[in-house]
Amino acid sequence: MFGRYSAVIGFCTVHGLLANVACPGTGPGQLDAGEFGESERRAPIDSLSRRFGRIRERLRAQGYQEVGPPGRTYVMPQRGVARGMDLPRGRCTTIVALASTGVHDLVVELFDGDGSLLSTDAVDGEGGFAHVCPTRSSSGESRASTDVARSSSRGEDAARRTDAFYLVLRTREGSGAAMFGSFESALGHSKGLNALFSGVLTPKVPMRGVVRALSREHDALEGRGFTLVEGPQAGGLAEGESMRGVLPLTADDCYVARARGGIGVKDVDLFLFDAAGTEIARDVSGGAGAGLEHCPAVPGKHILEVRVFEGAGVVGWELFKRPARPRDKRFESSPAPGLKAGEKAGLLQKSAAELEARDYASRALLVEDAPIRAGEERGHEVLVERGCTVILGAADRRRTDLDLYLTSPEGKSVDRDTRVRPTAQVGVCVEESLVYRVVVKSYGQEGRYSLLAMQSPPEIRNIQTLRLEQASADVRRRGYAVSRRWLADLEQGERMVRRLDVAEGCFAVAAAGSESVRDVDLFLKDRKGELVASETGPVPWGALGHCVAEPSRFVLELRMYQGEGSVRVHQLASRKQERP
């Protein structure tokens, strides 16, 4: 339908009304699918397609029928793009266009076959539409009835009896990719057009709220010796889009970057790249705020990228620095305190031995004895084989708090272990081999760490089963057996309550969430409502236990602290009188 380019060429040449419109086949002004430039604010095509898809769904829901696949082009200030269109008589056609957020003011214009302007769309922002209804007059010739958003200009020539029309897209400010599509409806049908772009266009909101939110962290950072050196920088971003800043970093300083999204932004990710374009740090932990800390080993230009993973709105970022602390030279040659010489991998070996006793198989030593400073984070690309894999991390100093974060190839957070201890583990189950990313964060003191990948037993086929095995491993090793099972579907903040009637002896409860569950908590209370045991670690699984001298009744409460999804719960009973 968007079509025969010869008509557009003739239109541009004969009438001369589109002197600044690029017409296919006319030489230097021709645009094709590959003619997309780069800008500091990146506008991925997949983000534009996702936003345009929301508009398509709205039109379909209101009874509009899509005609053919959407088209793509590139728009620039003072230089439009024209498309010839043959519209059916006796039906209404709605032409919708949406550009990337690099375009601040998109203009949609509709001309008849003689080059007369029928309408100009005046939607504020990077979207617009035109609505036209060609009809047949009593003499059998066609008459075009047009209608556009918020403004319409129609002259005497608009009544030309013709079914040939021309769509022109141009921008008053900004450049970027654009998508456009055509939708048909019955005569007189224009339902839902006024709210077509609601929540899709970049919000025109002030930056003040984001800047204020960033300033709340200044006192804490200044207390650690950091000073603000860049920002605040802020801008409006749609879902999937990002903005970048070029930062000259030195090897004599450590840096902290903070990003914060405003109203409408649900998840912000932060990435740092070195001068060669290699990613060296990231924060994809989820939420409207993100931060990372890095002490460069090599000076040079670095790139900070702020990306909106979910939502749309204003996003701001700042950069702080302080002098790097001198490295402790004694650390390079002396064994870690609290461990005997030659046992620097002792904690990792112990964790691996526990898994091997449960039929896990060692697959690969991913990282061995890598240095890491307090407050630093390091990332590693890891090949995850088909099946379920557990990645173990261990520091060489018992006073180190080591955290692990696992993200998918798309940058989505998959698992994390932020418990305060020198070891950590994350897990994932995949149907085919994929490269995942493990981020290691260290707190407390300078030291070294190692990472080991282990394959789960074949009977473990999904992440929830893997987590439940981890949660109940200790009590099953002591001879406990499952006596009761539950499955609950909970949203964040919801809870499940169950009554437990237990016999004399010891019992335990283990729970594990599905992949979308981030943190579950367990509470055990007696008949009087007094808390007798709990498990509130920042992980999506947990277990607790209790012993009684006589048959008793308890109340188990499970709370979805973060995330949502299914939680599988097992009650286990002991075969001998011992505390779990």
C-alpha positions as CSV (number, residue, x, y, z in Angstrom):
1,M,0.0,0.0,0.0
2,F,2.9,2.3,0.7
3,G,3.9,2.5,-2.5
4,R,4.8,3.1,-6.1
5,Y,7.7,5.4,-5.8
6,S,7.1,6.8,-9.4
7,A,4.1,8.6,-8.1
8,V,6.1,10.3,-5.3
9,I,8.8,11.3,-7.7
10,G,6.3,12.9,-10.0
11,F,4.6,14.6,-7.1
12,C,7.9,16.2,-5.9
13,T,9.0,17.3,-9.4
14,V,5.7,18.6,-10.8
15,H,4.2,20.4,-8.0
16,G,7.3,21.6,-6.2
17,L,5.5,21.7,-2.9
18,L,8.0,19.4,-1.1
19,A,11.3,21.0,-2.0
20,N,12.8,19.7,1.3
21,V,11.2,16.2,1.1
22,A,13.4,13.2,0.3
23,C,11.9,11.3,-2.6
24,P,13.0,7.7,-3.4
25,G,15.1,7.6,-6.5
26,T,16.0,11.3,-6.6
27,G,19.7,11.1,-5.8
28,P,21.4,12.2,-2.6
29,G,18.2,12.7,-0.7
30,Q,17.2,9.1,-1.0
31,L,16.8,7.2,2.3
32,D,16.9,3.5,2.8
33,A,16.7,1.1,5.8
34,G,20.5,1.3,6.4
35,E,20.7,5.1,6.5
36,F,20.5,5.5,10.3
37,G,23.1,7.8,11.9
38,E,24.5,7.5,15.5
39,S,23.8,10.0,18.2
40,E,24.9,10.3,21.8
41,R,21.3,9.4,22.9
42,R,20.8,5.9,21.5
43,A,17.4,4.9,20.2
44,P,17.3,1.1,19.6
45,I,14.9,0.0,16.9
46,D,13.6,-2.7,19.2
47,S,12.5,0.0,21.6
48,L,10.7,1.9,18.9
49,S,9.0,-1.3,17.7
50,R,7.8,-2.1,21.2
51,R,6.3,1.4,21.6
52,F,4.7,1.3,18.2
53,G,3.3,-2.1,19.0
54,R,1.4,-0.6,21.9
55,I,-0.3,1.8,19.5
56,R,-1.2,-1.0,17.1
57,E,-2.8,-3.0,20.0
58,R,-4.9,0.0,21.0
59,L,-6.1,0.5,17.5
60,R,-7.0,-3.1,17.0
61,A,-8.9,-3.1,20.3
62,Q,-11.0,-0.2,19.1
63,G,-12.0,-2.0,15.9
64,Y,-9.3,-0.7,13.4
65,Q,-7.9,-3.2,10.9
66,E,-4.2,-3.0,10.1
67,V,-3.3,-2.9,6.4
68,G,0.0,-4.4,5.7
69,P,3.2,-4.3,7.8
70,P,4.5,-1.0,9.2
71,G,7.1,1.0,7.4
72,R,10.4,2.4,8.6
73,T,12.3,5.5,7.7
74,Y,14.6,8.2,9.1
75,V,13.5,11.8,9.6
76,M,15.6,15.0,10.0
77,P,14.9,18.7,10.6
78,Q,13.7,20.5,7.5
79,R,13.9,17.4,5.3
80,G,10.8,15.2,5.1
81,V,10.1,11.8,3.7
82,A,7.1,11.2,1.4
83,R,5.2,8.1,0.7
84,G,2.5,7.6,-2.0
85,M,-0.7,5.9,-0.9
86,D,-3.8,4.6,-2.7
87,L,-6.7,4.7,-0.2
88,P,-10.0,2.8,-0.6
89,R,-13.3,4.7,-1.1
90,G,-16.1,4.1,1.3
91,R,-13.7,3.4,4.2
92,C,-11.7,5.5,6.7
93,T,-8.0,5.2,6.9
94,T,-5.9,6.2,9.9
95,I,-2.1,6.8,9.3
96,V,-0.1,6.6,12.5
97,A,3.6,7.6,12.9
98,L,5.9,7.3,15.8
99,A,9.6,8.3,16.0
100,S,12.4,7.6,18.4
101,T,12.8,10.0,21.3
102,G,15.7,11.7,19.5
103,V,12.9,13.4,17.6
104,H,11.3,16.1,19.8
105,D,8.5,17.3,17.4
106,L,7.3,15.0,14.6
107,V,5.0,16.5,11.9
108,V,2.6,14.3,9.9
109,E,1.1,15.9,6.8
110,L,-1.4,14.6,4.3
111,F,-1.6,15.8,0.7
112,D,-4.1,14.9,-2.1
113,G,-3.1,13.8,-5.5
114,D,-2.7,17.4,-6.8
115,G,-0.3,18.3,-4.0
116,S,-2.8,20.3,-1.9
117,L,-2.3,20.1,1.8
118,L,-5.3,18.4,3.4
119,S,-4.2,18.3,7.0
120,T,-1.3,18.9,9.4
121,D,-1.1,16.9,12.6
122,A,-0.3,18.9,15.8
123,V,0.3,16.2,18.4
124,D,3.1,17.5,20.7
125,G,6.1,15.2,20.7
126,E,7.5,12.3,18.6
127,G,4.1,10.9,17.4
128,G,1.2,11.9,15.1
129,F,-1.6,10.6,12.9
130,A,-3.9,11.6,10.1
131,H,-7.5,10.3,9.6
132,V,-9.1,10.4,6.1
133,C,-12.3,9.0,4.6
134,P,-12.6,9.0,0.8
135,T,-16.2,8.8,-0.3
136,R,-18.1,8.6,-3.6
137,S,-20.2,11.5,-4.8
138,S,-23.5,11.3,-6.6
139,S,-21.7,11.5,-9.9
140,G,-19.6,8.4,-9.0
141,E,-16.4,10.4,-8.4
142,S,-14.6,10.3,-5.1
143,R,-14.6,13.0,-2.4
144,A,-12.0,13.0,0.4
145,S,-13.2,13.7,4.0
146,T,-10.2,14.3,6.3
147,D,-9.8,14.6,10.0
148,V,-6.6,14.9,12.1
149,A,-5.4,15.2,15.7
150,R,-6.0,18.5,17.4
151,S,-5.7,20.6,14.2
152,S,-6.7,20.4,10.6
153,S,-6.3,22.8,7.6
154,R,-8.4,22.1,4.6
155,G,-8.6,24.4,1.5
156,E,-10.9,24.3,-1.5
157,D,-8.6,21.9,-3.3
158,A,-9.1,19.4,-0.6
159,A,-12.3,18.3,-2.2
160,R,-10.5,16.9,-5.3
161,R,-12.2,13.8,-6.3
162,T,-9.4,11.3,-6.1
163,D,-8.2,8.3,-4.2
164,A,-4.5,9.1,-4.4
165,F,-2.8,10.6,-1.3
166,Y,0.7,11.4,-0.1
167,L,2.0,11.1,3.4
168,V,4.9,13.3,4.5
169,L,6.9,12.8,7.7
170,R,9.3,15.5,8.9
171,T,10.6,16.9,12.2
172,R,10.9,20.4,13.5
173,E,13.5,19.4,16.1
174,G,15.8,16.4,16.4
175,S,16.5,13.4,14.2
176,G,15.9,9.7,14.4
177,A,14.2,6.6,13.2
178,A,10.4,6.6,12.6
179,M,7.7,3.9,12.0
180,F,4.4,4.4,10.3
181,G,1.4,2.2,9.6
182,S,-2.1,2.3,8.1
183,F,-5.4,1.2,9.7
184,E,-8.8,1.0,8.1
185,S,-12.2,1.4,9.8
186,A,-15.9,2.0,8.9
187,L,-17.1,5.5,7.8
188,G,-17.5,7.8,10.8
189,H,-15.4,5.6,13.1
190,S,-12.7,7.6,14.9
191,K,-13.0,6.1,18.4
192,G,-9.9,6.2,20.7
193,L,-7.8,8.5,18.6
194,N,-7.5,11.3,21.1
195,A,-5.9,9.0,23.7
196,L,-3.8,7.1,21.1
197,F,-0.4,8.2,22.3
198,S,-1.1,8.3,26.1
199,G,1.8,6.8,28.0
200,V,3.8,6.2,24.8
201,L,5.4,9.5,24.1
202,T,8.4,10.7,26.2
203,P,6.9,12.6,29.2
204,K,7.3,16.3,29.2
205,V,8.0,16.6,32.9
206,P,10.6,18.7,34.8
207,M,13.9,17.3,35.8
208,R,13.7,18.8,39.3
209,G,12.4,15.7,41.0
210,V,15.2,13.5,39.7
211,V,17.9,16.0,40.6
212,R,16.4,16.2,44.1
213,A,16.4,12.4,44.5
214,L,20.1,12.2,43.4
215,S,21.0,14.9,45.9
216,R,19.8,12.8,48.8
217,E,22.8,10.5,48.4
218,H,25.4,13.4,48.5
219,D,25.9,13.4,52.3
220,A,26.6,9.7,52.5
221,L,29.1,9.8,49.6
222,E,30.8,13.0,51.0
223,G,31.1,11.2,54.3
224,R,33.2,8.5,52.4
225,G,35.4,11.2,50.9
226,F,33.8,11.5,47.5
227,T,33.2,14.8,45.7
228,L,30.9,15.5,42.8
229,V,32.8,15.9,39.5
230,E,30.1,15.4,36.8
231,G,26.4,16.1,36.7
232,P,23.7,16.1,37.4
233,Q,22.9,15.2,33.8
234,A,19.2,14.4,33.0
235,G,17.0,13.6,30.0
236,G,13.8,11.9,29.0
237,L,14.0,8.3,27.9
238,A,11.5,5.7,26.7
239,E,11.6,2.0,27.6
240,G,14.7,0.3,26.1
241,E,16.5,3.6,25.4
242,S,19.8,4.9,26.9
243,M,22.0,7.9,27.1
244,R,25.8,8.0,27.4
245,G,28.4,10.2,28.9
246,V,32.1,10.2,28.0
247,L,34.2,10.4,31.2
248,P,38.0,10.9,31.4
249,L,39.0,8.7,34.4
250,T,42.4,8.4,36.1
251,A,44.1,5.5,37.8
252,D,44.8,7.7,40.8
253,D,41.1,8.0,41.8
254,C,38.1,5.8,42.6
255,Y,34.7,6.7,41.2
256,V,31.1,6.2,42.1
257,A,28.3,6.7,39.5
258,R,24.6,7.0,40.5
259,A,21.5,7.0,38.3
260,R,17.9,7.7,39.3
261,G,14.6,7.5,37.3
262,G,11.7,9.8,37.9
263,I,7.9,9.2,37.7
264,G,7.1,6.4,35.2
265,V,10.6,4.8,35.3
266,K,10.5,1.4,37.0
267,D,13.9,-0.1,36.3
268,V,17.2,1.7,35.5
269,D,20.4,-0.1,34.6
270,L,23.9,1.4,34.7
271,F,27.0,0.3,32.6
272,L,30.6,1.4,32.5
273,F,32.9,0.8,29.5
274,D,36.6,1.4,29.1
275,A,38.3,3.2,26.2
276,A,38.3,0.0,24.1
277,G,34.5,-0.4,24.5
278,T,34.8,-3.3,26.9
279,E,32.2,-3.5,29.7
280,I,34.0,-3.3,33.1
281,A,31.1,-2.7,35.5
282,R,27.3,-2.8,35.6
283,D,24.4,-2.6,38.0
284,V,21.3,-4.4,36.7
285,S,19.9,-5.3,40.1
286,G,16.5,-3.8,39.4
287,G,14.6,-0.7,40.7
288,A,14.4,3.0,39.7
289,G,17.9,3.6,41.0
290,A,21.3,2.1,40.1
291,G,24.9,2.7,41.2
292,L,28.4,1.3,40.6
293,E,31.9,1.9,42.0
294,H,35.1,1.5,40.1
295,C,38.8,2.2,40.6
296,P,40.4,2.1,37.1
297,A,43.7,0.3,36.7
298,V,44.4,2.1,33.4
299,P,43.5,5.8,32.8
300,G,41.6,7.0,29.8
301,K,38.2,7.9,28.4
302,H,35.4,5.7,29.8
303,I,31.8,5.6,28.8
304,L,28.9,5.6,31.3
305,E,25.6,4.4,29.9
306,V,22.3,4.8,31.6
307,R,19.5,2.5,30.2
308,V,15.8,2.3,31.0
309,F,14.9,-1.4,31.2
310,E,11.2,-0.8,32.1
311,G,9.0,2.3,32.0
312,A,9.6,5.7,30.6
313,G,10.3,9.2,31.9
314,V,13.2,11.4,33.1
315,V,16.5,9.8,34.2
316,G,19.5,11.5,35.7
317,W,23.0,10.6,36.7
318,E,26.0,11.9,38.6
319,L,29.7,11.0,39.0
320,F,31.8,11.3,42.2
321,K,35.5,10.6,42.8
322,R,38.0,10.4,45.6
323,P,41.8,9.5,45.7
324,A,42.5,5.8,45.5
325,R,43.8,4.2,48.7
326,P,47.3,2.8,48.5
327,R,47.4,-1.0,48.0
328,D,48.6,-3.0,50.9
329,K,51.9,-4.5,49.5
330,R,52.0,-7.1,52.3
331,F,48.8,-8.6,50.8
332,E,50.6,-9.7,47.6
333,S,52.9,-12.2,49.3
334,S,51.2,-13.2,52.6
335,P,48.4,-15.7,53.2
336,A,45.1,-14.4,54.3
337,P,44.5,-14.0,58.1
338,G,42.3,-16.7,59.6
339,L,43.5,-19.3,57.1
340,K,46.6,-21.5,57.2
341,A,49.2,-21.1,54.5
342,G,48.3,-23.1,51.4
343,E,44.6,-22.9,52.1
344,K,43.6,-19.8,50.2
345,A,40.9,-21.8,48.3
346,G,39.7,-23.5,51.5
347,L,36.3,-21.9,51.6
348,L,35.6,-22.7,48.0
349,Q,36.7,-26.3,48.4
350,K,34.5,-26.7,51.4
351,S,31.4,-25.4,49.5
352,A,32.2,-27.6,46.5
353,A,32.6,-30.7,48.7
354,E,29.2,-30.1,50.2
355,L,27.6,-30.0,46.8
356,E,29.5,-33.0,45.6
357,A,28.1,-35.0,48.5
358,R,24.6,-34.1,47.1
359,D,25.6,-35.5,43.6
360,Y,26.6,-32.2,42.0
361,A,29.5,-32.4,39.6
362,S,32.4,-30.0,39.3
363,R,32.4,-28.5,35.8
364,A,34.9,-25.7,35.5
365,L,37.0,-23.4,37.7
366,L,35.9,-20.0,36.3
367,V,38.1,-17.6,38.2
368,E,41.1,-18.5,40.4
369,D,42.6,-16.2,43.1
370,A,41.5,-12.9,41.4
371,P,42.3,-9.7,43.4
372,I,39.4,-7.4,44.5
373,R,39.3,-4.3,46.6
374,A,36.7,-3.4,49.2
375,G,33.8,-1.8,47.5
376,E,34.9,-2.9,44.1
377,E,32.9,-5.0,41.6
378,R,34.2,-7.3,38.8
379,G,32.3,-9.0,36.0
380,H,32.9,-12.2,34.2
381,E,31.3,-13.8,31.1
382,V,30.4,-17.5,31.9
383,L,29.3,-20.2,29.5
384,V,26.3,-21.9,31.2
385,E,25.7,-25.4,29.8
386,R,22.3,-27.0,29.2
387,G,20.6,-28.0,32.5
388,C,21.0,-26.4,35.9
389,T,24.2,-24.9,37.1
390,V,25.3,-23.5,40.5
391,I,28.1,-20.9,40.5
392,L,30.0,-20.8,43.8
393,G,32.1,-17.8,44.9
394,A,34.4,-17.6,47.9
395,A,36.7,-15.0,49.3
396,D,40.1,-15.9,50.8
397,R,39.5,-13.8,53.9
398,R,36.7,-14.7,56.4
399,R,36.0,-11.0,57.2
400,T,35.2,-10.3,53.5
401,D,31.5,-10.0,52.5
402,L,31.2,-11.5,49.0
403,D,28.1,-11.0,46.9
404,L,27.2,-12.5,43.5
405,Y,24.8,-11.3,40.8
406,L,23.9,-13.4,37.8
407,T,22.4,-11.7,34.6
408,S,21.1,-13.2,31.4
409,P,22.5,-12.4,27.9
410,E,19.8,-9.7,27.6
411,G,21.0,-8.1,30.9
412,K,18.0,-9.3,33.0
413,S,18.7,-10.2,36.6
414,V,18.4,-13.9,37.1
415,D,19.7,-14.6,40.6
416,R,21.7,-13.0,43.4
417,D,23.2,-13.8,46.8
418,T,23.8,-10.8,49.0
419,R,24.0,-12.5,52.4
420,V,26.7,-11.1,54.6
421,R,29.4,-13.9,54.5
422,P,32.6,-14.7,52.6
423,T,30.9,-17.3,50.3
424,A,28.0,-16.9,47.9
425,Q,26.2,-19.0,45.2
426,V,23.8,-18.3,42.4
427,G,22.0,-20.7,40.1
428,V,20.3,-20.9,36.7
429,C,18.6,-23.5,34.5
430,V,18.8,-23.3,30.7
431,E,17.6,-25.4,27.8
432,E,20.7,-24.6,25.6
433,S,24.2,-23.3,26.3
434,L,24.3,-19.5,26.7
435,V,26.8,-17.0,27.9
436,Y,25.7,-15.3,31.2
437,R,27.4,-12.7,33.3
438,V,28.5,-13.0,36.9
439,V,29.2,-9.8,38.8
440,V,31.3,-10.1,42.0
441,K,31.0,-7.4,44.7
442,S,33.3,-7.3,47.8
443,Y,32.8,-5.5,51.1
444,G,34.9,-5.3,54.2
445,Q,38.5,-5.6,53.2
446,E,40.8,-6.1,50.2
447,G,41.3,-9.7,49.2
448,R,41.0,-12.4,46.5
449,Y,38.2,-14.6,45.3
450,S,37.5,-17.7,43.2
451,L,34.5,-18.9,41.2
452,L,33.5,-22.5,40.4
453,A,30.7,-23.8,38.3
454,M,29.0,-27.0,39.3
455,Q,26.3,-29.1,37.4
456,S,23.2,-30.2,39.4
457,P,21.9,-33.8,39.5
458,P,19.8,-34.7,36.4
459,E,16.5,-34.9,38.4
460,I,16.8,-31.1,39.0
461,R,15.3,-29.5,35.9
462,N,14.2,-26.0,36.9
463,I,15.3,-23.1,39.0
464,Q,12.6,-23.6,41.7
465,T,13.6,-27.3,42.2
466,L,17.2,-26.2,42.4
467,R,16.5,-23.6,45.1
468,L,14.3,-26.0,47.1
469,E,17.2,-28.5,47.0
470,Q,19.5,-25.9,48.4
471,A,17.1,-24.7,51.1
472,S,16.4,-28.3,52.4
473,A,19.9,-29.8,51.9
474,D,21.1,-29.4,55.5
475,V,18.0,-31.0,57.2
476,R,17.8,-33.8,54.5
477,R,21.4,-34.7,55.2
478,R,20.4,-35.2,58.9
479,G,17.7,-37.7,57.9
480,Y,14.6,-35.4,57.6
481,A,11.9,-36.5,55.2
482,V,9.1,-34.5,53.5
483,S,5.8,-34.9,55.3
484,R,3.7,-32.2,53.7
485,R,3.8,-29.9,50.6
486,W,2.2,-26.6,49.6
487,L,2.3,-24.4,46.5
488,A,1.4,-20.7,46.7
489,D,1.2,-17.9,44.1
490,L,1.9,-14.6,45.7
491,E,2.5,-11.0,44.6
492,Q,5.0,-8.7,46.3
493,G,3.8,-7.9,49.8
494,E,1.4,-10.8,50.1
495,R,1.6,-13.6,52.5
496,M,0.5,-17.3,53.0
497,V,-0.5,-18.6,56.4
498,R,-0.7,-22.3,57.3
499,R,-1.4,-24.2,60.5
500,L,1.2,-26.8,61.4
501,D,0.3,-29.7,63.8
502,V,3.5,-31.5,64.7
503,A,4.3,-34.5,66.7
504,E,7.0,-34.8,69.4
505,G,10.5,-34.3,68.0
506,C,12.0,-31.9,65.5
507,F,10.7,-30.6,62.2
508,A,11.7,-28.1,59.5
509,V,10.1,-26.0,56.8
510,A,11.9,-25.2,53.5
511,A,10.6,-22.8,50.8
512,A,11.8,-21.8,47.3
513,G,10.4,-19.3,44.8
514,S,10.2,-19.4,41.0
515,E,12.5,-17.4,38.8
516,S,10.5,-14.2,39.2
517,V,10.8,-14.4,43.0
518,R,13.6,-12.3,44.5
519,D,13.2,-12.6,48.3
520,V,10.9,-14.8,50.5
521,D,10.8,-14.7,54.4
522,L,9.6,-17.4,56.8
523,F,8.1,-16.9,60.3
524,L,7.1,-19.6,62.7
525,K,4.8,-18.7,65.6
526,D,3.3,-20.6,68.6
527,R,-0.3,-20.7,69.7
528,K,0.1,-17.4,71.5
529,G,1.5,-15.7,68.4
530,E,5.0,-15.6,69.8
531,L,7.8,-15.9,67.2
532,V,9.8,-19.0,67.8
533,A,11.9,-19.2,64.5
534,S,12.4,-17.1,61.4
535,E,14.4,-17.0,58.1
536,T,14.7,-13.5,56.6
537,G,17.8,-13.7,54.4
538,P,17.9,-11.7,51.1
539,V,17.4,-14.7,48.9
540,P,14.5,-16.4,47.1
541,W,14.6,-19.5,49.3
542,G,15.0,-20.3,53.0
543,A,14.5,-22.9,55.7
544,L,13.8,-22.9,59.5
545,G,13.5,-25.6,62.1
546,H,12.2,-26.2,65.7
547,C,12.0,-29.1,68.2
548,V,9.1,-29.8,70.7
549,A,8.8,-32.2,73.6
550,E,5.1,-32.9,73.0
551,P,2.6,-32.6,70.1
552,S,2.1,-28.9,69.4
553,R,0.4,-26.5,67.0
554,F,2.2,-23.7,65.2
555,V,1.4,-21.1,62.6
556,L,3.7,-20.8,59.5
557,E,3.7,-17.4,57.8
558,L,5.4,-17.0,54.4
559,R,5.9,-13.4,53.0
560,M,6.8,-12.4,49.5
561,Y,9.2,-9.6,50.4
562,Q,10.4,-8.9,46.8
563,G,9.2,-10.1,43.4
564,E,6.2,-12.3,42.6
565,G,5.4,-15.8,41.5
566,S,5.0,-19.3,42.8
567,V,6.6,-20.5,46.1
568,R,6.9,-24.2,46.8
569,V,6.9,-25.2,50.5
570,H,8.0,-28.5,52.2
571,Q,7.4,-29.5,55.8
572,L,10.0,-32.1,56.9
573,A,10.0,-34.3,59.9
574,S,13.0,-35.9,61.6
575,R,13.5,-39.6,62.3
576,K,15.6,-39.0,65.4
577,Q,15.6,-36.6,68.3
578,E,18.0,-33.9,67.2
579,R,17.8,-30.2,66.6
580,P,17.8,-29.1,62.9
